[in-house]
Every structure is written in C-alpha cells, then in structure tokens.
Amino acid sequence: MTQTVSIACAGDVLVTRELTASARAGLLGDLSRIWDGCTARFANLETLFHDYECPAMSESGGTWVRSDPVIARELRELGIDLVSNANNHSGDYAWPALVRTCEVLNEAGIVHAGAGPDLATAREAAFLETPGARIAVLAATATFPTHAMAGAARSGIPARPGISYLRYRVEHELPSGALRALRSIAGRFEPQESADRVTLGPLTFRDGPGYQRTSYCEPEDLGALAAAVQEARQVADLVLVGLHSHEPGADWDEPAPFLIDAAHEIADAGADLVVANGPHMVAGVERRGGGVIFYGLGSLFFQNSTPRRYPADACVKAGLAADAGPSAINMSKWDFSQDERYWETMVPVCTWDEGKLTRVELHPLALHQGPPAAIQGMPYAPDAARSRKILERVALLSRPFGTSITLAPGAAAACVELS
C-alpha cells in the first residue's frame, strides 16, 4: 500500500427498524462524523434479512431477530461496507433465511463473510476493493445453535448452508482433594473412565492448583480459520477477522481464555485487525505484532425490543399464551436496562500509512435507551463525562494485555499507544 488507508470498526448491528427517517433528521450525524472519511467501515450484522418466508427454528440465539431487507440498503448508505454474518442469530430462522440474507447484502453492495452455502465458502475470505487497498474480511462465531453450522457435501448428500464456527471446550480445575471427593460423588451417577478427569453431565473437571474455569479452542476449527487467514494474507493488503462470542471471562466485559488464544493465533497468521463482539459491551484492546485486537466494541445499534413479529416458540420459551403480543414477549426478556454497559459502545478508527499501522483512535458513543421508541438503541455522542468514563473503562480492561491508551483533552476520543 502506498496510500493512507483507514478502517472504522463497529460492534453489533441488531437493527429492527428502518433508519432513513432518523438519518434525515440528523440522529446519526455523530456516527457519520467519526467515519465518513474512512476507506472502509466494518460491523457485525446480528440479524437476518427476509420477509418471513422462512420458518423460525425452535432454538434461537436468545431471541428471534429479523429485519426488513430495505435496511441493508440503509446500512450501506450509512457507510457500512463490510460485515460479519456469523453469530448466534444467524440460525434464528431456517437456512433459506441465511441464504436470503447473503443475497440481500450482495444486492446492497455490502461485502460479507462468515456464512455461505457450504463450510468452505463460509470460512473463506471476501474482499472489498478500494483504490488504496484490497481488504479481506473473514468471520467465525463461537456462540451458535448447532443447526446453524455449515457443512460439506459427502457421498451424494448436498452441502448444508450455514455459518463458520469456532468450537471450544470448557474445563474446571479443582484442588486434588476436591477432585477426589467429586469423583466419589460423580461415580454414583455415571461411570468415570478417565484417570485424570471427572465428568458430570456436560461438565469436565481436572486437577489444578485452585478453583478455576478455563476454555480451549477446538484445534480443527482454529486451524482452518488460521489457514484461511494465511491464504487471504497472500492476496490482500489488509486482513480483518470478525469473531463472535458470548462466553465471558471473569466478567462479561472480559474475554474467555479460548477467545484470547484464538485472537492471538489469528493475528499471528496474518490478520491486521481482529474484532471480537458478542456480549454487547466494550472490552480491552491488545497490540499483537503489527496489528491490533479489539475484544469487544459493544453494539452500534441495539433494537432488541422492537421486532415486528415473534414465532410461536418465543411464547413457549417465555411461558406465555400462544396469542401473546410482541410487547409481552419483550417484557419477558433479559432486562438490559439494568446495566449501562449494554448502552455504551466505541468505534475505533485504524490508519495505515504505506502499509504500517500508524494510528488507532477510539471514539466513544452511547445508545439511546428510550423512550421514545423511535430512538431506542440508536447511537449518539455522549457528554464529556460519560465519554471519559467509557474510555477509562476500556483503558482499564486493556492493561492486562500490556496496552496503554491515552485520552485526548475533553475525552472525545482516545489513542492506543503503538510504540
């Protein structure tokens, strides 16, 4: 690359209402001021585009999310030109809905990765061609219903459309004495065949120095994703990888151990940017090699309480009558209003000069909680005090990764120290 190139990254786009009226009213101006001059803008698309022609699946990613296909065009007009569509909501409706979503994104001119007609396609890179750089995007999710997993064709059986997945396993460490006691108890319920581990239902325990929960990527999945990154590295100027995971570390705004391992291996394979999302909260930032890892950006749009319709399964899940309306189902959901972290986000803008990362700016935003419903879940620039609070939390969460963040005067933005 010989030109200056900048990429803005955003969090989860869970959008269920049309945006044109809000954009015309200037309600999205704060976002536009951050990224209008960027070469590219990336986000995690946490919805499906269709007209209810596809049946809902009995298992969802927490709730059933769907958006009018016209919103794809509105997102493109807002500036978004790269998205990941591998996440826990990619399988809320039957696989034709995911195929339709990919078609709608193509029609809107949005480059997308993480889903496809088969596993190989879901895992491969997609490319955004710009005058300054060829940008590759890949994506995978660690949080998903198993029916959403893409599959390969075999023995005359067609391939299965779906998402690029990153499986992981969880183990719990216990001191030796506690593990022996647990083995005695667990043996009364199911045979214990391993000499160094105890299983009880879906849980696995092993000997350790203390009480600790840890997690590991499945080598097959991580290896395939790293190989796809290496391939993209050969034919692109910049490589961006989106990772989706709802599994927390010590808190919801801290990444799980397996996610850190995955981000490191992907960065080492050649990714310039690794953008993780999922818990709808901002998290820490890490420098890795010549690139950067974002462990959480929050939500760019969070309109989880205004879906137009819900399937019958939503009533069953909520314990409501079959004729319950959307508002009653919304009231039964997790109350996100109890934690302001769900309503805070940031948009990093990363700049390269002659192929070298020279600047990473962090721009804080907040989301309207409403009422009115017309602005609920929409981003805006908060006052200086809240902006500083968001950036200070990001700085605190970044320290374990050895990352220093410098706040600008007035806390309108912060910079990641690259030296």
C-alpha positions in Angstrom: 0.0 0.0 0.0 1.3 3.4 -0.9 -1.7 5.4 0.1 -3.2 6.2 3.6 -5.9 3.8 4.4 -8.3 3.9 7.4 -10.8 1.3 8.6 -13.5 2.1 11.1 -14.8 -0.9 13.2 -18.2 -1.1 14.9 -19.9 -3.5 17.2 -23.1 -5.5 16.9 -25.8 -4.2 14.4 -29.0 -5.5 15.9 -31.4 -3.3 14.0 -35.1 -4.0 13.6 -36.4 -0.5 12.4 -35.8 1.4 9.2 -33.1 4.1 9.5 -33.8 6.6 6.7 -36.1 8.9 8.8 -33.6 9.0 11.6 -30.7 9.7 9.2 -32.6 12.5 7.5 -33.4 14.0 11.0 -29.7 14.1 11.8 -29.9 11.5 14.5 -27.0 9.5 13.0 -24.7 12.5 12.5 -22.4 11.7 15.4 -21.6 8.4 13.8 -21.1 9.9 10.4 -18.7 12.5 11.7 -16.5 9.6 13.0 -16.2 7.5 9.9 -17.3 9.4 6.8 -13.7 9.9 5.7 -12.7 6.3 6.2 -11.7 3.9 3.5 -14.0 1.2 4.9 -16.4 0.6 7.7 -16.9 -2.8 9.4 -19.7 -4.1 11.7 -21.1 -7.4 13.0 -24.6 -7.9 11.4 -26.7 -9.5 14.1 -29.9 -10.0 12.2 -31.4 -11.8 9.2 -32.9 -10.1 6.2 -36.1 -11.7 4.9 -39.9 -11.2 4.6 -41.0 -14.1 6.9 -41.0 -16.5 4.0 -38.8 -18.9 6.1 -39.9 -20.8 9.2 -38.4 -20.0 12.6 -36.2 -22.6 14.2 -37.2 -23.9 17.6 -33.9 -22.8 19.0 -32.7 -19.2 18.6 -29.7 -17.2 19.6 -31.6 -15.9 22.6 -34.5 -14.4 20.7 -35.6 -14.3 17.1 -34.2 -11.4 15.2 -35.2 -10.4 11.7 -35.0 -7.1 9.7 -36.8 -5.8 6.6 -34.4 -6.2 3.6 -34.6 -2.5 2.9 -32.5 -1.9 6.0 -29.5 -3.5 4.2 -29.5 -0.7 1.7 -29.9 1.9 4.5 -26.8 0.4 6.3 -24.8 0.8 3.1 -26.0 4.4 2.7 -24.9 5.0 6.3 -21.4 3.9 5.2 -21.1 0.2 6.3 -19.4 -1.8 3.5 -18.0 -4.8 5.4 -19.9 -7.1 7.8 -19.6 -10.4 9.5 -22.8 -12.5 9.5 -21.5 -15.4 11.6 -23.2 -15.0 15.1 -25.7 -16.6 17.4 -28.7 -15.1 15.5 -27.6 -16.4 12.1 -29.7 -19.5 12.7 -32.9 -17.9 14.2 -34.8 -18.9 11.1 -34.3 -21.9 8.7 -31.2 -21.8 6.4 -33.0 -20.2 3.4 -33.2 -17.1 5.6 -29.4 -17.0 5.9 -29.1 -17.6 2.1 -31.6 -14.7 1.5 -29.6 -12.5 3.9 -26.5 -13.1 1.8 -28.4 -12.2 -1.4 -29.7 -9.0 0.2 -26.3 -8.0 1.3 -25.0 -8.6 -2.3 -27.7 -6.5 -3.7 -27.0 -3.7 -1.3 -23.3 -3.8 -2.1 -22.1 -4.9 1.3 -19.2 -7.3 1.4 -19.9 -10.1 3.9 -18.1 -13.1 5.4 -18.8 -15.9 7.8 -21.8 -17.6 6.1 -22.3 -19.5 2.9 -23.8 -22.4 1.0 -21.2 -24.8 2.5 -18.5 -24.8 5.1 -15.6 -24.0 2.8 -17.4 -20.9 1.5 -18.5 -19.8 5.0 -14.8 -19.9 6.1 -13.2 -18.2 3.1 -12.4 -14.5 2.8 -14.5 -11.9 1.0 -12.9 -8.8 -0.5 -13.5 -5.1 -0.6 -11.8 -3.5 -3.5 -10.8 0.2 -2.8 -8.3 2.5 -4.6 -5.9 2.4 -1.6 -6.1 -1.3 -0.5 -7.6 -4.6 -1.2 -9.3 -5.5 2.2 -10.1 -9.1 3.1 -12.7 -10.0 5.7 -13.3 -13.3 7.4 -15.5 -14.3 10.3 -16.5 -17.1 12.7 -18.6 -17.5 15.7 -18.2 -19.5 18.9 -21.8 -18.9 20.0 -24.3 -20.7 17.8 -27.1 -23.3 17.7 -25.7 -26.5 16.2 -28.3 -26.4 13.4 -26.6 -23.2 12.1 -23.3 -24.9 11.4 -22.4 -25.0 7.7 -21.5 -28.5 6.4 -19.7 -30.0 3.5 -21.2 -32.3 0.8 -20.4 -36.0 1.0 -21.5 -39.2 -0.7 -24.1 -37.6 -2.8 -25.6 -35.7 0.2 -25.7 -31.9 -0.6 -23.8 -29.4 1.5 -25.5 -27.6 4.3 -25.7 -23.7 4.2 -24.7 -22.1 7.5 -22.1 -20.2 9.4 -18.3 -20.5 10.0 -18.0 -21.9 13.5 -15.3 -21.9 16.2 -16.0 -24.7 18.7 -14.4 -24.7 22.2 -14.4 -26.8 25.3 -14.6 -25.8 28.9 -12.8 -27.4 31.8 -12.9 -26.7 35.6 -9.8 -27.1 37.7 -10.1 -28.2 41.3 -7.5 -28.9 44.0 -6.7 -32.6 44.3 -8.7 -33.2 47.5 -11.8 -31.6 46.0 -11.4 -33.6 42.7 -11.2 -36.9 44.6 -14.4 -36.0 46.6 -16.1 -35.1 43.3 -15.0 -38.3 41.7 -16.6 -40.3 44.5 -19.9 -38.4 44.1 -19.9 -38.4 40.3 -19.2 -42.1 40.2 -22.7 -42.7 41.7 -24.3 -41.1 38.7 -22.2 -42.1 35.7 -19.0 -44.2 35.1 -15.8 -42.3 35.4 -13.4 -43.7 32.7 -10.7 -41.1 32.8 -7.9 -41.3 35.3 -7.2 -37.6 35.4 -10.6 -36.0 34.7 -14.1 -36.2 36.2 -17.2 -35.8 34.1 -20.6 -34.9 35.5 -23.2 -34.3 32.8 -21.7 -31.7 30.4 -19.1 -30.6 32.9 -15.5 -31.7 33.0 -13.2 -31.3 36.0 -9.4 -31.8 36.3 -6.7 -31.4 38.9 -5.3 -27.9 39.4 -3.8 -25.6 41.9 -7.1 -23.9 42.7 -10.6 -23.3 41.6 -10.6 -22.1 38.1 -12.7 -22.3 34.9 -10.7 -22.3 31.6 -11.5 -23.0 28.0 -9.8 -24.2 24.8 -10.5 -23.8 21.1 -11.1 -27.0 19.1 -7.8 -27.3 17.1 -9.5 -28.3 13.9 -11.7 -25.2 13.8 -9.0 -22.7 14.8 -6.5 -24.3 12.4 -8.9 -24.0 9.5 -9.6 -20.3 10.3 -5.9 -19.6 10.6 -5.2 -21.3 7.3 -7.9 -19.1 5.7 -6.3 -16.0 7.1 -2.9 -17.1 5.8 -4.4 -17.6 2.3 -6.1 -14.2 2.4 -2.8 -12.6 3.5 -1.3 -13.6 0.2 -3.8 -11.8 -1.9 -4.9 -8.8 0.2 -3.3 -5.6 1.5 -5.2 -5.8 4.8 -6.9 -8.7 6.6 -9.8 -8.2 9.1 -11.3 -11.1 11.1 -14.6 -10.8 13.0 -15.0 -13.2 15.9 -18.4 -13.5 17.7 -18.6 -15.0 21.2 -20.9 -14.6 24.2 -18.8 -16.6 26.5 -17.3 -14.4 29.3 -14.1 -14.4 31.2 -14.2 -13.2 34.8 -16.9 -10.7 33.8 -19.0 -10.1 30.7 -16.6 -7.4 29.5 -13.5 -9.7 29.8 -12.8 -12.3 27.0 -12.8 -16.0 27.7 -9.4 -17.7 27.6 -10.2 -19.6 24.4 -11.1 -16.3 22.7 -7.8 -14.8 23.6 -6.0 -17.8 22.3 -8.0 -17.7 19.0 -7.3 -13.9 18.6 -3.6 -14.5 19.1 -3.4 -17.3 16.6 -5.4 -15.4 14.0 -3.2 -12.3 14.4 -0.1 -14.4 14.2 -1.5 -16.0 11.0 -1.5 -12.5 9.4 -4.7 -10.7 10.4 -4.2 -6.9 10.8 -7.4 -6.5 12.7 -9.2 -9.0 14.9 -12.6 -7.6 16.0 -14.4 -9.6 18.6 -18.1 -8.9 19.6 -20.9 -10.7 21.4 -21.7 -9.6 25.0 -22.8 -6.1 23.8 -20.1 -4.4 25.9 -16.9 -2.7 25.2 -13.8 -4.6 26.3 -10.0 -4.4 26.2 -7.6 -3.7 23.3 -4.4 -5.6 22.6 -1.5 -4.9 20.2 -0.3 -8.0 18.5 2.6 -8.0 16.0 1.8 -5.2 13.5 -1.9 -5.3 14.1 -4.5 -4.8 16.9 -7.1 -6.9 18.6 -10.4 -5.5 19.9 -12.0 -7.8 22.4 -15.4 -6.0 22.4 -16.9 -2.9 20.9 -20.4 -3.0 22.3 -23.4 -2.5 20.0 -23.7 0.0 17.2 -27.5 -0.5 17.1 -29.4 -2.3 19.8 -33.0 -2.5 18.9 -33.8 -5.8 20.6 -37.2 -4.7 21.9 -38.9 -3.7 18.6 -39.1 -6.8 16.4 -42.3 -6.8 14.4 -43.2 -10.4 15.0 -42.2 -13.4 17.0 -42.7 -17.1 16.3 -44.8 -19.4 18.5 -41.6 -20.8 20.0 -41.0 -17.4 21.6 -44.3 -17.7 23.5 -43.3 -21.2 24.7 -39.9 -20.0 25.8 -41.4 -17.1 27.8 -44.2 -19.2 29.3 -46.9 -17.0 27.7 -50.1 -17.8 26.0 -50.0 -18.6 22.3 -51.7 -15.3 21.3 -49.2 -13.1 23.3 -48.2 -10.0 21.5 -44.6 -8.8 20.8 -44.7 -6.4 23.8 -45.5 -9.2 26.3 -42.6 -11.3 24.8 -40.3 -8.3 25.1 -41.2 -7.8 28.8 -40.2 -11.5 29.4 -36.7 -11.0 28.1 -33.5 -10.2 29.9 -33.7 -6.6 31.2 -30.7 -4.9 29.6 -31.6 -1.6 31.1 -30.2 -2.7 34.5 -26.6 -2.3 33.3 -25.4 0.8 31.5 -22.6 -1.1 29.9 -25.1 -2.5 27.4 -25.8 1.0 26.2 -22.2 2.1 25.6 -20.0 1.5 22.6 -16.9 2.6 20.8 -15.8 3.0 17.2 -12.1 2.5 16.6 -10.6 4.1 13.5 -7.3 2.4 12.5 -5.0 4.2 10.0 -2.2 2.7 7.9 0.5 4.8 6.1 2.5 3.0 3.4 1.4 -0.4 4.9 2.2 0.4 8.5 -0.3 0.9 11.3 0.3 4.4 12.5 -2.8 5.4 14.5 -5.7 3.8 16.4 -8.3 6.2 17.6 -11.1 5.1 19.9 -14.4 7.1 19.6 -16.9 6.5 22.4 -20.7 6.5 21.7 -23.7 5.7 23.8 -27.1 4.3 22.8 -30.5 5.9 23.5 -32.4 3.7 25.9 -35.7 5.4 25.1 -38.5 6.3 25.3 -39.4 7.4 22.7 -39.2 4.1 20.8 -38.2 6.0 17.7 -34.7 6.5 19.1 -34.2 3.4 21.3 -31.0 1.6 20.5 -29.6 4.4 18.3 -26.0 5.7 18.7 -25.2 9.2 19.8 -22.2 11.1 21.2 -22.5 11.3 25.0 -21.3 14.2 27.1 -17.7 14.6 28.1 -18.1 12.9 31.5 -19.7 9.8 30.1 -17.3 9.7 27.2 -14.4 9.8 29.6 -16.0 7.1 31.7 -16.3 4.7 28.7 -12.7 5.3 27.6 -11.3 4.9 31.1 -13.0 1.6 31.4 -11.5 0.5 28.0 -8.1 1.6 29.2 -8.5 -0.4 32.5 -9.6 -3.5 30.6 -6.7 -3.1 28.2 -4.0 -3.1 30.9 -3.8 -6.9 31.3 -2.8 -7.0 27.7 0.0 -4.5 28.2 -1.8 -1.8 26.2 -1.6 1.9 27.1 -4.4 4.2 26.0 -4.0 8.0 26.0 -7.2 10.1 26.5 -7.5 13.2 24.4 -8.5 16.5 26.1 -12.2 16.6 26.6 -12.4 12.8 26.3 -13.9 13.0 22.8 -11.5 10.2 21.7 -8.5 8.2 22.9 -5.4 6.8 21.1 -3.8 3.4 21.5 -0.1 3.8 22.0 1.6 1.8 19.2 5.3 2.2 20.1 
